[in-house]
Amino acid sequence: MYICRSKKGCMRELIVRETNEEVYEFMSKHIDIKNQDTLIVATTTAFNIEKQLTPSFHSIVNLSRINNIRWINKFFEVVNTKLEDGGIFISSAETYTLRKKRILKKYPPVLNWMYYTIDFFFKRVSPKVSGLKKIYFFITRGNNRVISKAETLGRLYSCGFEIIEERTINGQLYFVSRKVGEPAYDYDPTYGPLIKLKRFGKGGKIIKVYKIRTMHPYSEYIQKYVYDHFGSSTGDKADNDFRVTTTGRIFRRFWLDEFPMLINLIKGDIKLVGVRPLSIHKFNTYPTSLQKQRMKHKPGLVPPFYADLPSGPMGLINSEKKYLDAYDKHPLRTDWSYFWKAFNNIVFKKARSK
């Protein structure tokens, strides 16, 4: 008969048995395991969190990976309501890159790639295709779904959390997050191939820019997180951006993702040449004087970046200011000049988005 001598010792043994010693140490850095305000569960349903009689907790740990949760956002939203402000939520996921590594290592050559391809299509692609989605969830009940790192973190941010630390342990991505606000309740995530992104237009008006999706779902929620952790050597795109899909990198290389912006051009939201329409996060990193100058004009399909090819964040800002100063004096002549400079760099110097 097993006898637990202390709550702390018993909980440690249970966590280590469910995961391993490294996971326990990782969690212990951020929470007090023995605290009565810490809830530790191993569940795939929000019900087991919501039914807790305690009004709120300081920390919640779910030892079950989120791959087996069918309604992930609903689960995160319930966790949010059960945490006090600044409360800690810890859990894990097997990301699709970690899953790929596991499958390719587990099976012999050729067979491993065949298995991986079928697995990826059924558990990653079909849940996001209308019609196939219902069949997928009917068969799997949402168990062992494939999810990317970007989608995992993005869903957390969309549900009112911020990431404190992340670490890969024994083939699983463990994350420590903090409650910083209320959930966004996003019922229209960017899953489809054609997406509409909120961007600043003329006069500060928010416009929806059409693009082909090159990033994983919910990536827009972790833009600041990616820039803060990886920076941007060009000032235009984040370095080592794990949000971009393999197909997305190909689309960006050949400008295929930009083609739908022709819809915005026809609608009159943007003009042919002009500063790039920015997200709210990116816009807020610009100097106030440049923000005001930007809002005087429509953004453009072909940005001055491709004419000047600046390096670094300040280089990009100076490039845009140089263009806007010139445009204020000679609009048509400036756009004509910048268009052909950009055309030369794109066609002959192979300047590409990353």
ZIWO-V635014 format. One record per helix or strand. SS is the DSSP state (~ for helix, > for strand). FROM is the first residue (numbers start at 1). LEN is the number of residues. Records with the same first field share a line. If there is no record, write none. Layout:
SS->FROM-LEN, FROM-LEN
//
This chain:
~->7-12, 21-8, 47-4, 66-3, 72-11, 96-11, 111-18, 132-9, 149-10, 202-3, 219-12, 246-8, 256-3, 261-7, 280-4, 288-7, 305-4, 312-18, 331-17
>->38-4, 57-6, 83-11, 95-1, 147-1, 161-9, 172-8, 194-7, 206-7, 215-1, 244-1, 271-3, 300-3
//
